[in-house]
Amino acid sequence: MKRITFEPEINKDCQMLILGTVPSEESLRKKERYGHKSNQFWRILFALFNKPLPDNYEEKSAILTDNNIAIWDVLHSCEGEGSLDSAIRNEKPNDFKKLFKEYPRIKYIFFTSKKAAEFYKKYVGFDTDKVFTVLPSPSPANARMRLDEKIEKWKVLIDTLNSIS
């Protein structure tokens, strides 16, 4: 199956960017980032902001835009069976040169998996004017780490937000 990413959710004030690899088949079907019911992305974020998790996707994504946190994916498209990052092939990256030119305030980049960081390094590279952090994957495939442990590791997101506010 060919998967094509969503457009970035971003505004001119964003200094932080969360990058996944590419949306899962379920996310694409639902037209929602991190849309698989077992994915812990939204649970982690709302725990960090100490807010109840809404059911509505627009309310979920508003927590990012309201806090000037952008979200996108490293890959524009790829092929592969299923939604595991390990099954990705024939990948094509997003145009980060264009993104950073249009949104020059982005300085802090957070990857939601090691694989997302690997693809970024392969296609974009780690330039020195950005700060990069690899977070534990919120995917249900990352069952080695409990939700509370992931939340603890993701606190760097809030620490960064507080340091630039």
N, CA and C of each residue as an Amber inpcrd file, in Angstrom:
protein
   495
   0.8380000  -1.1840000   0.0000000   0.0000000   0.0000000   0.0000000
   0.8790000   1.2430000   0.0000000   0.5140000   2.2250000  -0.7850000
   1.2240000   3.5020000  -0.7970000   0.5870000   4.4230000   0.2380000
   1.4470000   5.0410000   1.0470000   0.9750000   6.0030000   2.0440000
   1.5540000   7.3700000   1.7260000   0.7230000   8.3980000   1.7990000
   1.1450000   9.7790000   1.5730000   0.7620000  10.5820000   2.8060000
   1.6890000  11.3990000   3.2780000   1.4940000  12.1230000   4.5270000
   0.4540000  13.2340000   4.4090000   0.0780000  13.7600000   5.5610000
  -0.7880000  14.9310000   5.6480000   0.0680000  16.1870000   5.4740000
  -0.5890000  17.3100000   5.2370000   0.1070000  18.5960000   5.2500000
   0.5380000  18.8900000   6.6930000   1.5700000  19.7110000   6.8700000
   1.9690000  20.0450000   8.2430000   0.8960000  20.8870000   8.9370000
   0.7760000  20.7000000  10.2310000  -0.0480000  21.5910000  11.0510000
   0.9460000  22.5230000  11.7190000   0.8980000  23.7890000  11.3410000
   1.9600000  24.7160000  11.7250000   1.4480000  26.1430000  11.6270000
   2.0710000  27.0350000  12.3950000   1.8100000  28.4660000  12.2410000
   3.1340000  29.2170000  12.3420000   3.1050000  30.4810000  12.0360000
   4.3330000  31.2910000  11.9640000   5.0550000  31.4290000  13.3030000
   4.3590000  31.1880000  14.4110000   4.9780000  31.3290000  15.7290000
   5.6230000  30.0460000  16.2430000   5.4660000  28.9600000  15.5280000
   6.0070000  27.6740000  15.9860000   7.5330000  27.6960000  16.0470000
   8.0500000  27.2780000  17.1950000   9.4870000  27.0880000  17.3560000
   9.8270000  25.6120000  17.5530000   8.7840000  24.8120000  17.7910000
   8.9570000  23.3840000  18.0320000   8.2180000  22.6030000  16.9540000
   8.8260000  21.4910000  16.5290000   8.2480000  20.6410000  15.4900000
   8.3390000  19.1880000  15.9360000   7.1940000  18.5070000  15.9790000
   7.1510000  17.0760000  16.2690000   7.0720000  16.3460000  14.9380000
   7.9920000  15.4030000  14.7310000   8.0380000  14.6580000  13.4760000
   7.8490000  13.1640000  13.6990000   6.8370000  12.6200000  13.0340000
   6.6740000  11.1800000  12.9670000   7.3370000  10.6790000  11.6970000
   7.2020000   9.4060000  11.4280000   7.7760000   8.8370000  10.2060000
   6.8410000   9.0890000   9.0370000   5.6560000   8.4880000   9.0890000
   4.6120000   8.6250000   8.0680000   3.3260000   8.1320000   8.7330000
   2.1660000   8.6580000   8.3750000   0.9340000   8.1940000   9.0270000
   0.6680000   6.7070000   8.7940000   0.0740000   6.0820000   9.7930000
  -0.3160000   4.6750000   9.6700000  -1.5010000   4.5550000   8.7140000
  -1.7610000   3.3380000   8.2860000  -2.9190000   3.1010000   7.4200000
  -4.2070000   3.5440000   8.1150000  -4.3210000   3.2680000   9.4000000
  -5.5160000   3.6480000  10.1570000  -5.6420000   5.1690000  10.2600000
  -4.5310000   5.8670000  10.4800000  -4.5550000   7.3300000  10.5320000
  -5.0180000   7.9110000   9.2020000  -4.5180000   7.3560000   8.1180000
  -4.9280000   7.8310000   6.7940000  -6.4100000   7.5580000   6.5520000
  -6.8640000   6.3880000   6.9660000  -8.2780000   6.0480000   6.7880000
  -9.1700000   7.0210000   7.5640000  -8.7630000   7.3450000   8.8010000
  -9.5540000   8.2380000   9.6520000  -9.2830000   9.7170000   9.3660000
  -8.2200000   9.9980000   8.5910000  -7.7830000  11.3750000   8.3270000
  -7.4350000  12.1050000   9.6320000  -6.7370000  11.3750000  10.5040000
  -6.3060000  11.9090000  11.7940000  -4.8870000  11.4480000  12.0880000
  -4.0330000  12.3520000  12.4740000  -2.6850000  11.9740000  12.8880000
  -2.7690000  11.1020000  14.1460000  -1.9280000  10.0950000  14.1930000
  -1.8870000   9.1770000  15.3350000  -3.2950000   8.6690000  15.6530000
  -3.9870000   8.2370000  14.6030000  -5.3920000   7.8660000  14.7060000
  -5.6770000   6.4550000  15.1680000  -4.6580000   5.6040000  15.2410000
  -4.9040000   4.2360000  15.7150000  -5.2620000   4.2900000  17.1940000
  -6.3140000   3.5950000  17.5810000  -6.8050000   3.6740000  18.9670000
  -5.7710000   3.2420000  19.9990000  -4.8170000   2.4150000  19.6060000
  -3.7960000   1.9560000  20.5500000  -2.5710000   2.8670000  20.5980000
  -2.4760000   3.8110000  19.6690000  -1.3370000   4.7220000  19.6790000
  -1.4930000   5.6710000  20.8660000  -0.4090000   5.8960000  21.5870000
  -0.4610000   6.6710000  22.8270000  -0.0830000   8.1400000  22.6550000
   0.1130000   8.5950000  21.4330000   0.5570000   9.9710000  21.1860000
  -0.3190000  10.9980000  21.9090000  -1.6180000  10.9530000  21.6590000
  -2.5030000  11.9660000  22.2400000  -2.6240000  11.7970000  23.7490000
  -2.6170000  10.5650000  24.2420000  -2.6670000  10.3510000  25.6980000
  -1.4390000  10.9620000  26.3660000  -0.2800000  10.7790000  25.7390000
   0.9580000  11.3480000  26.2850000   0.8740000  12.8690000  26.3010000
   0.4980000  13.4620000  25.1750000   0.4410000  14.9280000  25.0960000
  -0.5110000  15.5240000  26.1220000  -1.7100000  14.9640000  26.2150000
  -2.6740000  15.5320000  27.1510000  -2.2570000  15.2950000  28.5950000
  -1.5590000  14.2200000  28.8790000  -1.0090000  14.0120000  30.2230000
   0.0400000  15.0790000  30.5240000   0.8680000  15.4090000  29.5470000
   1.8920000  16.4380000  29.7420000   1.2780000  17.7970000  30.0580000
   0.1750000  18.1060000  29.3960000  -0.5030000  19.3830000  29.6140000
  -1.5300000  19.3050000  30.7470000  -1.6170000  18.1290000  31.3730000
  -2.5240000  17.9160000  32.5010000  -3.9690000  18.2740000  32.1460000
  -4.4000000  17.7720000  30.9890000  -5.7600000  18.0280000  30.5040000
  -6.4240000  16.7090000  30.1400000  -7.7660000  16.6690000  30.2290000
  -8.4690000  15.4460000  29.8230000  -8.3920000  15.2530000  28.3110000
  -8.2980000  14.0160000  27.8980000  -8.1930000  13.6810000  26.4780000
  -9.5640000  13.7880000  25.8150000  -9.7220000  14.7030000  24.8460000
 -11.0160000  14.8150000  24.1590000 -11.1920000  13.6960000  23.1290000
 -12.4250000  13.4650000  22.7300000 -12.7130000  12.4800000  21.6860000
 -12.5440000  13.0840000  20.3000000 -12.7870000  14.3640000  20.1900000
 -12.7980000  15.0710000  18.9170000 -11.3790000  15.3650000  18.4320000
 -11.0760000  15.0120000  17.1780000  -9.7240000  15.2110000  16.6540000
  -9.3350000  16.6870000  16.6040000 -10.2580000  17.5570000  16.2360000
  -9.9380000  18.9860000  16.1540000  -9.5020000  19.5210000  17.5160000
 -10.1540000  19.0570000  18.5690000  -9.7610000  19.4720000  19.9200000
  -8.3950000  18.9020000  20.2870000  -8.1360000  17.6860000  19.8490000
  -6.8230000  17.0910000  20.1130000  -5.7300000  17.9120000  19.4430000
  -5.8790000  18.1800000  18.1560000  -4.8100000  18.8790000  17.4350000
  -4.6780000  20.3330000  17.8780000  -5.7400000  20.9010000  18.4510000
  -5.6730000  22.2850000  18.9240000  -4.6530000  22.4580000  20.0470000
  -4.4060000  21.4070000  20.8200000  -3.4270000  21.5410000  21.9030000
  -2.0400000  21.8590000  21.3380000  -1.7750000  21.3780000  20.1450000
  -0.4940000  21.6730000  19.5000000  -0.4770000  23.1060000  18.9800000
  -1.4560000  23.4510000  18.1580000  -1.4610000  24.7940000  17.5640000
  -1.6230000  25.8720000  18.6290000  -2.4060000  25.6090000  19.6660000
  -2.5680000  26.5900000  20.7470000  -1.2580000  26.8460000  21.4860000
  -0.3570000  25.8880000  21.4440000   0.9410000  26.0230000  22.1170000
   2.0900000  26.2350000  21.1360000   1.7370000  26.5670000  19.8970000
   2.7380000  26.8420000  18.8490000   3.7100000  25.6810000  18.6490000
   3.1550000  24.4810000  18.6570000   3.9300000  23.2780000  18.3680000
   3.4480000  22.7420000  17.0250000   4.3530000  22.6300000  16.0800000
   4.0150000  22.1160000  14.7520000   4.1240000  20.5950000  14.7430000
   3.4280000  19.9840000  13.7980000   3.5010000  18.5290000  13.6500000
   3.5010000  18.1830000  12.1680000   4.3480000  17.1990000  11.8240000
   4.4440000  16.7530000  10.4450000   5.0890000  15.3740000  10.4540000
   5.5000000  14.9160000   9.2850000   6.1720000  13.6270000   9.1520000
   7.4430000  13.7970000   8.3400000   8.4180000  12.9570000   8.5990000
   9.6740000  13.0080000   7.8510000   9.4420000  12.6100000   6.4000000
   8.6340000  11.5750000   6.2040000   8.4230000  11.0700000   4.8490000
   7.1630000  11.6470000   4.2240000   7.2890000  12.0310000   2.9680000
   6.1270000  12.4710000   2.1960000   5.3060000  11.2640000   1.7580000
   6.0040000  10.2080000   1.3400000   5.3130000   9.0070000   0.8770000
   6.2100000   7.7920000   1.0400000   5.5740000   6.6300000   1.0160000
   6.3060000   5.3690000   1.0710000   5.3640000   4.2480000   0.6630000
   5.9340000   3.0750000   0.4950000   5.1590000   1.8690000   0.2360000
   5.4830000   0.8760000   1.3330000   4.6170000  -0.1010000   1.4790000
   4.8540000  -1.1470000   2.4640000   3.5560000  -1.7370000   2.9500000
   3.6300000  -2.9800000   3.3680000   2.4570000  -3.6530000   3.9200000
   2.3730000  -3.3680000   5.4090000   1.2080000  -2.9990000   5.8770000
   1.0320000  -2.6890000   7.2830000   1.5850000  -1.3180000   7.6110000
   1.6280000  -1.0130000   8.9010000   2.0140000   0.3250000   9.3330000
   3.3130000   0.3800000  10.1220000   4.0090000  -0.7300000  10.2280000
   5.2710000  -0.7190000  10.9660000   6.3400000   0.0320000  10.1810000
   7.1320000   0.8340000  10.8890000   8.2300000   1.5570000  10.2390000
   9.2090000   0.6030000   9.5680000   9.3560000  -0.5880000  10.1300000
  10.2980000  -1.5630000   9.5710000   9.8580000  -2.0730000   8.1960000
   8.5880000  -1.8810000   7.8380000   8.0750000  -2.3510000   6.5410000
   8.1540000  -1.2840000   5.4530000   8.6490000  -0.1000000   5.7960000
   8.6950000   1.0110000   4.8380000   9.7230000   0.7390000   3.7490000
   9.3140000   1.0080000   2.5030000  10.2380000   0.9400000   1.3730000
   9.8300000   1.9950000   0.3460000  10.7390000   2.2830000  -0.5710000
  10.5050000   3.2860000  -1.6200000  10.0390000   4.6210000  -1.0330000
  10.7120000   5.0320000   0.0370000  10.3140000   6.2450000   0.7270000
  10.8120000   7.4980000   0.0050000  10.0520000   8.5700000   0.1690000
  10.4160000   9.8860000  -0.3610000  10.2250000  10.8890000   0.7770000
  11.2250000  11.7310000   1.0380000  11.1300000  12.6610000   2.1620000
  10.2780000  13.8880000   1.8440000   9.8210000  14.5380000   2.8940000
   9.1700000  15.8340000   2.7480000  10.2200000  16.9020000   2.4630000
   9.7790000  18.0570000   2.0100000  10.6740000  19.1550000   1.6390000
  10.9230000  20.0510000   2.8550000  11.9530000  19.7120000   3.6190000
  12.2540000  20.4700000   4.8270000  12.9470000  21.7880000   4.5250000
  13.6750000  21.8580000   3.4540000  14.2980000  23.1250000   3.0690000
  13.2110000  24.1890000   2.8860000  12.1680000  23.8160000   2.1910000
  11.0350000  24.7260000   1.9640000  10.3300000  25.0520000   3.2840000
  10.1030000  24.0380000   4.1160000   9.4240000  24.2530000   5.3990000
  10.2050000  25.2280000   6.2770000  11.5140000  25.0090000   6.4010000
  12.3170000  25.8610000   7.2760000  12.4850000  27.2690000   6.7070000
  12.4230000  27.3980000   5.4120000  12.4680000  28.7340000   4.8020000
  11.1750000  29.4860000   5.1070000  10.0610000  28.7780000   5.0180000
   8.7620000  29.3980000   5.2710000   8.5050000  29.6250000   6.7620000
   9.0840000  28.7790000   7.6030000   8.8860000  28.8640000   9.0590000
  10.2520000  28.8970000   9.7500000  10.9480000  30.0190000   9.6530000
  12.3290000  30.0930000  10.1460000  12.4730000  30.0430000  11.6660000
  11.3840000  30.1790000  12.4040000  11.4840000  30.1640000  13.8660000
  11.6530000  28.7580000  14.4280000  11.4200000  27.7370000  13.6240000
  11.5420000  26.3600000  14.1300000  12.9950000  26.0770000  14.5100000
  13.1820000  25.7450000  15.7620000  14.5290000  25.4600000  16.2570000
  14.6210000  24.0910000  16.9260000  13.5250000  23.6390000  17.5200000
  13.5240000  22.3970000  18.2970000  12.7280000  21.3340000  17.5540000
  13.3790000  20.2200000  17.2700000  12.7400000  19.1370000  16.5270000
  12.7090000  17.8860000  17.3980000  11.5160000  17.3150000  17.5250000
  11.2930000  16.1190000  18.3340000  10.8030000  15.0000000  17.4260000
  11.5040000  13.8930000  17.4310000  11.1180000  12.7310000  16.6320000
  10.3270000  11.7650000  17.5050000   9.2520000  11.2060000  16.9520000
   8.4240000  10.2750000  17.7270000   8.9000000   8.8310000  17.6030000
  10.0630000   8.6460000  16.9950000  10.6630000   7.3030000  16.9390000
  12.1010000   7.4140000  16.4550000  12.8750000   6.3800000  16.7450000
  14.2500000   6.3270000  16.2390000  14.2540000   6.2670000  14.7190000
  13.2890000   5.5560000  14.1500000  13.2340000   5.4060000  12.6940000
  12.9740000   6.7520000  12.0190000  12.1150000   7.5750000  12.6060000
  11.8690000   8.9100000  12.0550000  13.1730000   9.7140000  12.0450000
  13.9340000   9.6260000  13.1320000  15.2190000  10.3310000  13.2060000
  16.2050000   9.7870000  12.1760000  16.2050000   8.4740000  11.9740000
  17.1030000   7.8720000  10.9740000  16.7730000   8.3570000   9.5600000
  15.4900000   8.3890000   9.2250000  15.1030000   8.8820000   7.8980000
  15.4480000  10.3630000   7.7430000  15.2570000  11.1370000   8.7970000
  15.5970000  12.5620000   8.7460000  17.0940000  12.7360000   8.5050000
  17.8850000  11.9950000   9.2560000  19.3420000  12.0680000   9.0950000
  19.7460000  11.6830000   7.6740000  19.1290000  10.6400000   7.1330000
  19.4480000  10.1530000   5.7910000  19.1260000  11.1870000   4.7130000
  17.9720000  11.8300000   4.8200000  17.5070000  12.7050000   3.7430000
  17.7280000  14.1960000   3.9810000  17.8450000  14.6050000   5.2380000
  17.9640000  16.0320000   5.5420000  19.2930000  16.3350000   6.2240000
  19.6440000  15.5280000   7.2100000  20.8640000  15.7480000   7.9750000
  20.5830000  16.5940000   9.2050000  21.4470000  16.4690000  10.1830000
  21.2950000  17.2130000  11.4280000  22.1510000  18.4700000  11.3730000
  21.5380000  19.5860000  10.9550000  22.3120000  20.8290000  10.9160000
  22.4400000  21.3910000  12.3290000  23.3820000  22.2910000  12.4920000
  23.7340000  22.7440000  13.8350000  22.8420000  23.8480000  14.3790000
  21.9760000  24.4390000  13.5670000  21.1450000  25.5160000  14.1040000
  19.8230000  25.0090000  14.6910000  19.6820000  23.6950000  14.8030000
  18.4770000  23.0970000  15.3810000  18.8790000  22.1960000  16.5560000
  17.9310000  21.9670000  17.4430000  18.1350000  21.0680000  18.5750000
  17.2350000  19.8540000  18.3440000  17.8370000  18.6680000  18.3280000
  17.1140000  17.4380000  17.9950000  16.9680000  16.5400000  19.2210000
  15.7660000  15.9800000  19.3780000  15.4870000  15.0570000  20.4740000
  14.6900000  13.8790000  19.9260000  15.1250000  12.6690000  20.2530000
  14.3830000  11.4670000  19.8730000  13.5910000  11.0050000  21.0920000
  12.2790000  10.9480000  20.9290000  11.3750000  10.5300000  21.9970000
  11.0240000   9.0510000  21.8450000  10.6150000   8.4050000  22.9270000
  10.1450000   7.0200000  22.7970000   8.8870000   6.9800000  21.9280000
   8.8030000   6.0020000  21.0900000   7.6680000   5.8820000  20.1820000
   6.3580000   5.6840000  20.9430000   5.3110000   6.4230000  20.5420000
   3.9960000   6.2220000  21.1540000   3.2430000   5.0400000  20.5440000
   3.8560000   4.3920000  19.5770000   3.2240000   3.2840000  18.8610000
   2.9440000   2.1010000  19.7820000   1.8570000   1.3740000  19.5120000
   1.6080000   0.1580000  20.2890000   2.6960000  -0.8920000  20.0790000
   3.4790000  -0.7660000  19.0120000   4.5850000  -1.6970000  18.7740000
   5.7040000  -1.5090000  19.8040000   5.7480000  -0.3450000  20.4490000
   6.7480000  -0.0680000  21.4770000   6.1750000  -0.4580000  22.8410000
   5.9750000  -1.7380000  23.0400000   5.3540000  -2.2370000  24.2720000
   6.3680000  -2.4470000  25.3930000   7.6470000  -2.2750000  25.1010000
   8.6760000  -2.4600000  26.1310000   8.5870000  -1.3870000  27.2110000
   8.0260000  -0.2330000  26.8570000   7.9790000   0.8870000  27.7880000
   6.5250000   1.1780000  28.1720000   6.2880000   1.3100000  29.4600000
   4.9410000   1.6220000  29.9460000   4.5800000   3.0770000  29.6190000
   3.2890000   3.3580000  29.6110000   2.8100000   4.7040000  29.3060000
   3.4170000   5.7380000  30.2440000   3.4580000   5.4710000  31.5390000
   4.0060000   6.4420000  32.4860000   5.4910000   6.7030000  32.2340000
   6.2120000   5.6960000  31.7710000   7.6290000   5.8900000  31.4370000
   7.7680000   6.7690000  30.1940000   6.9000000   6.5610000  29.2240000
   6.9220000   7.4000000  28.0170000   6.6100000   8.8500000  28.3710000
   5.5910000   9.0460000  29.2010000   5.2290000  10.4070000  29.6120000
   6.4180000  11.0860000  30.2760000   7.1120000  10.3700000  31.1310000
   8.2850000  10.9290000  31.8120000   9.3460000  11.3730000  30.8020000
   9.6140000  10.5440000  29.8100000  10.6200000  10.8730000  28.7850000
  10.1620000  12.0320000  27.8960000   8.8620000  12.1270000  27.6660000
   8.3190000  13.1860000  26.8080000   8.2560000  14.5400000  27.5290000
   8.5180000  14.5780000  28.8330000   8.4730000  15.8520000  29.5690000
   9.4520000  16.8760000  29.0150000  10.4520000  16.4260000  28.2840000
  11.3930000  17.3450000  27.6490000  10.6560000  18.3060000  26.7080000
   9.5570000  17.8720000  26.1680000   8.7360000  18.7250000  25.3040000
   8.2050000  19.9240000  26.0950000   7.6570000  19.6630000  27.2730000
   7.1270000  20.7300000  28.1270000   8.2580000  21.6010000  28.6520000
   9.3710000  20.9820000  29.0320000  10.5240000  21.7530000  29.5040000
  10.9970000  22.7220000  28.4250000  11.0450000  22.2480000  27.1890000
  11.4620000  23.1040000  26.0750000  10.4490000  24.2170000  25.8600000
   9.1830000  23.8800000  25.8650000   8.1320000  24.8800000  25.6780000
   8.2240000  25.9570000  26.7540000   8.4240000  25.5550000  27.9940000
   8.5450000  26.5190000  29.0920000   9.7860000  27.3880000  28.9510000
  10.8550000  26.8390000  28.4040000  12.1020000  27.6070000  28.2710000
  12.0310000  28.6620000  27.1700000  11.1250000  28.4860000  26.2100000
  11.0420000  29.4590000  25.1080000   9.8310000  30.3810000  25.2290000
   8.9810000  30.1260000  26.2120000   7.7670000  30.9530000  26.3790000
   8.0780000  32.2500000  27.0820000
